[in-house]
Amino acid sequence: MTYPDAKNYINGKWVEGGAESGESVNPADGAVLGRYYPGSKALVDEAAAVARKTFMTTGWAASPRLRAQVLYEFADRLEAAKDELVELIVAENGKLKGEATGEMMGSISETRYYAGLARTVLGRTLESAPGNFSMMNREAAGVAGVIVPWNAPVTLNIRSLTPALAAGCTAVVKPAAQTPLIHARVMRCLDECPSLPAGVVNSVNEIGTEVGEAMVASPDIDVISFTGSSATGKRIMAGAAPTLKRLSLELGGKAPVIVLDDADIDAAVDAAVFGAFFNQGQICMSTERIVIDEGIADTFVEKFRLRADAIRAGDPRDPGCVLGAMITEQAAQRVKSLIDDAAMKGATLVTGGRQEGVFVDPAILDNVSPAMRIYHEESFGPVASIIRVSGDDEAVSVANDTEYGLSAAVFSRDVGRALAIAQRLETGICHINSATIHDEPQMPFGGVKASGYGRFGGKAGIDEFTELRWITIQQGENRYPI
């Protein structure tokens, strides 16, 4: 099946942009799904200028009622297009139908959540000097640049775009080059919203780095919201420096699950299977490391192996498949190289690791050490590393021995003990007796260290797209010293 062309969207109109079109393919079988039209720096400049003019002249930022109405309309149109988008996510992204359905349901829910918050971007009064009335207001920062990754192309678009719109910003969005058709369908949902003023949301496709770099450098874009790799995040920081642009960065992860000696092993195995292998391990929150007390490690590893042995990667369109395709064969080969490197340097490949094209069977590596690449590098694939430790202090030390700091989990029947460990972990998120993959629209989501800074989700997500202002009113005569 082929899908409508993915064009650029500027000032309420679909444009080709002048660049030669490319083909989007199904990662599972290479079938051509449709065509997309890449943008350019010139198109970014045009889109940013339109977004700037719209922000300055239309009253969008000053109309919370309109913003809420548009977001509710957007949610309704996403819901109407849900089945079509699920099919497209499976085809262009390689996800299972159940995963794609979950992505759509979460995205619709999050859009409605921010529609409700659109009327609450308010300020408050502050205690001040006698005769002086002070206000603290949050006001829209201006034009938001939203750079979307491929691994959750609807969710991670919605997670940035909807709070930006709720805050009163206009936007320029760049989809991932791997998933342009999915993004174009989401943009058509926005285009169908009768209350959306032209120019509030604009979109420019990418095939390389020109568009992203132009967005980061643009003087008409005030905030960049980016989800992607830590390496790209560092380049964005450098590119944004000349304009002192505000940044909200959600980057890589190397999430540990700490399994203490009193843990419910079956519950920990359930969480590890889900956390390590869901969406082929292609999630920033994916469980990369199992940091486990040596006294229960053998039992855990055997139970974990039995579960992983029952899973094989295959065509996500197969109703019996539980592990789909990786986004590209290159990504799959990189995961295989990490597994091979660890095995060569002394790790035990407990199970899995078959790589054929874009398919990688779930792999478990035991006795992983710092000498191995996979100890340090984010795999972004269906592989879990077992690191055996002795006692709580060593578990914390190993869990923190990484440049990343996004998500973590701790398993123990003693919640107080687990909480004490959670408080010592250098991560933005920690779950006790639950998997590392967990997100809700109202929660502040983000990391520390090389996992980025800023927060997505909840009121904190809106705050990223606002400026905090102090305004005073002097009542009565003011006496100055000179």
Buried (B, 14 or more C-beta within 10 A) or exposed (E): EEBEBBBBBBBBEBBBBEBEBBEBBBBBEEEEBBBBBBBBBBBBBBBBBBBBBBBEEBEBBEBBEBBBBBBBBBBBBBBEBBEEBBBBBBBBBBBBBEBBBBBBBBBBBBBBBBBEBBEEBEBEEEEBEEEBEBBEBBBBBBBBBBBBBBBBBBBBBBBBBBBBBBBBBBBBBBBBBBBBBBBBBBBBBBBBBEBBBBBBBBBBBBBEEBBBBBBBBBEBBBBBBBBBBBEBBEBBBEBBEEBEBBBBBBBBBBBBBBBBBBBBBEBBBBBBBBBBBBBBBBBBBBBBBBBBBEEBBEEBBEBBBEBBBEBBBBBBBEEEBBBBBBBBBEBBBBBBBBBBBBBEBEBBBBBBBBBEBBBBBBBBBBBBEEEBBBBEBBBBBBBBBBBBBEEBEBBBEBBBBBEBBBBBBBBBEEEEBBBBBBEBBBBBBBBBBBBBBBBEBEBBBBBBBBBBBBBBBBBBBBBBBBBEEEEEEEEEEEEEEE
